[in-house]
Amino acid sequence: MKKHTFRSIAVLLLALASGWSHAQEFFELTPGQSMLMHGKGPGQDATVNPFEGQDCLVKLNNLGETALTVRIQFQGEVSTLQELPAGTGQLFLFPANHELYLDGTSAELAQVTVDYVPMEDGEVVERTKELDHPLKNYFEKMLRAPKDPAAPKLINYPTVAYAPETSWELGVSSLLVYSANRDLNNRLSEVKAFTFFTLENQYGVWLDHALYTDQNKWFFYGRARYQSFPLFYYGIGRETPAEFQSLILGNYTLLRERLLRETWPSLYTGLELDFQRLARVSYENTSTNFEPPAIGTNGSTNLGLGWGLLYNNIHNAMNPRDGLYSEWAFLGYRTSLGSDHNMTSYLVDQRLYRPVGKNNVLAAQLYGQFTTGDAPFNMLSLMGGESLMRGYYLGRYRDKNLVAGQVEFRMLPLPFSKRWGASVFAAMGQVYGDEHGFEWNAFLPTGGAGIRYLIFPDKDIYTRIDLAYTAEGSGVYFYIGEAF
């Protein structure tokens, strides 16, 4: 079965691309500065008007955080004097032989783009007409490097997706990145949020975070989910058929948190907590010989407590260029703590990043998740997804144990560009459990390539589009930040 993930690609890329539709010039105005854009001739004008000597329009986008004043005059007599608020854009009528000035109005630095547009069949456009590209203005401002590189960075953007089991899906994604106390010596913290609603009345709210306190002494790493959303169930084990056996509906709640304290430089240890609940389970579109999972058939509630040990000397988790990430952890779920099942889960996650030349990175990961006891089907080890074993639907294979590894070569950026990058990657993995043990010849391969765009230059964060291929199909993934 071929599964594609196109969420957000069209919306965000069209917004980015819209910034290239005209040749604009960018200027900064210091507080109180008055700048002549056009009207007195070569050597004095800051811009070149291709429509010199005829009426035209001038398009101004205020990308800064403070207002500025637009002044148009002829022989000393002002015909237009209007404030252009921060984050807005307007079209102004610019008559022939007039002068255009931009005046700074506050103690803040002003940022603006200037573009001249021809009149259309002599049509007069009112000076106060708003630009019809508010989304373009937003992304132009977002992609502009801030005056303070230590300032937090926030992006919000709409998402659109379609799949047969959900119909159309509409959502909003947000990303906040910052350094504690605005100190760039502190590691980059991130908060990701995503909420969605589908035309089949499915919905969800996701919240992921990786937060460092001042001097990186505490590390809070976790995620939360609440969603009513279908999942494809193929069965348990690596011998499951290529077509899904049932579409499982239910309400899913997840709270996973690591509370880690630095005990040695870059070495963290502390409490780990995991709460998962699957309720109101139903099975639809079942195959002829479908057998429901033996454990957790009607859902379950489970609470796990454990301990983790983590060595992590990576400064930017969204784009690691050099360093080591080594995590060892376990979680115990017991009926005495309120769980429906008794089980223990062990996690091993090893990642290595090495620079190759000036801009390239070689990244490698070895991952293992091992479970003992009576684990419900939704808490087994899952293979696939947007991070590890790309190309496989998350949960295409599930069992008590998973081992996988991947390597990726990243070019960030490409030699001929300041913002565009690329990557190639390959991975292998397998699940195994009670029915089928570990076998060296049971590994499944996957591989692919992707493009990158430097969305936050001051924080070295790229957005990625990856295309991955497997023996069963392919997958497309769009995310901000690297896969691992």
Order of alpha helices (4+ residues) and beta strands (2+ residues): alpha-beta-beta-beta-beta-beta-beta-beta-beta-alpha-beta-beta-beta-beta-beta-beta-beta-beta-beta-beta-beta-beta-beta-beta-beta-beta-beta-beta-beta
